Amino acid sequence: MNLQTIYNCSLSKRDGFISILMFALILGLGSPTKLKAQQDPMYTQYMFNTLAFNPAYAGTKDVLSLMALSRHQWVGFEGAPSTQTLTAHSAVGNNVGLGFTLIHDRLDPTQQTGVYFDYAYRIRITENSKLSLGIRGGFNYFQNNLSSLSSGRANEDPSIFGSDYSKFLPNVGFGIFYYANRFYVGASIPKLLENNLNDGDIEVLGTAGKENRHYFFTGGYVFDLNNNLKFKPSILARFTEAAPISMDINMNFLIREKLWLGGFYRLESSFGAIVQYQFTQQFKVGYGFDMTTNDLSNYNSGTHEIMLQYEFSFTKEKVQNPRHF
């Protein structure tokens, strides 16, 4: 790709200013101060699962979109994380989007099920770009199965492990998402309230006893390399006061509007590949594979993630300029 091609594909001054402003905002909000652990689930195919962490994405596809994803992390490692996600969202009128997210996340000895509803309002910025502002409300049902830690250890004092308990944790969040046909940039805090996870004097391992607030920044651009090949780099950065910065850098290619092939690198954590196939204009299947680069690589055979997406089109007209995010 020559410099002239890159120049022709670049953002307008207004688009670039808004993108930089949003990036600076999320960096200012999300500077980490402690090193503990991230709690919110991560996704390899995050660029096709944006609603899970940003309510402002609701309705941006202008059709009813359903997505189901199952992620099994560190296969072969006992008690490893697994996440199942179901999202649905649609535009309502010209400016409003509504969304629904269901997430079940398990990391022994804890598991949590989140149910959230999203509302987004879109504002036209230029002829080809919009700014979406979103809010989220819902709850997390948290379960701590401490008795599983003492399974098979009858001689141990039960007070060491504690007893099982569960908590109902309401929460709210918000996000912003700026997009056009070729690019997008977004920032969000999906859970604002830092609910207490402890039960009396028992502290949940690795959580500092509360739901830590997470900050997300994401962005991407779609380049036309030729008539049959598109190139889409993207990035997702996660910040929290309870962990170091986590960042995914993805490079994906779209061949003949059908086949996605790409790879990614997660800073100081893992690398992997993504493959997706667009069976029809409405139906797509994706698979992601991660391999850890730290000491955990000696104890697991990688992470597997499967995604199904269906978009309901209620008109027979073919989309002339489909968006690829």
Secondary structure, 3 states (H helix, E strand, C coil): CCHHHHHHHCCCHHHHHHHHHHHHHHHHHCCCCCCCCCCCCCCCCHHHCHHHCCHHHCCCCCCEEEEEEEEECCCCCCCCCEEEEEEEEEEECCCEEEEEEEEEEEECCEEEEEEEEEEEEEEEEECCEEEEEEEEEEEEEEEECHHHHHCCCCCCCHHHHCCCEEEEEEEEEEEEEEECCCEEEEEEECCCCCCECCECCECCCCCCCECCCEEEEEEEECEEEECCEEEEEEEEEEEECCEEEEEEEEEEEEECCCEEEEEEEECCCEEEEEEEEECCCCEEEEEEEEEECCHHHHCCCCEEEEEEEEEECCCCCCCCCCCCC
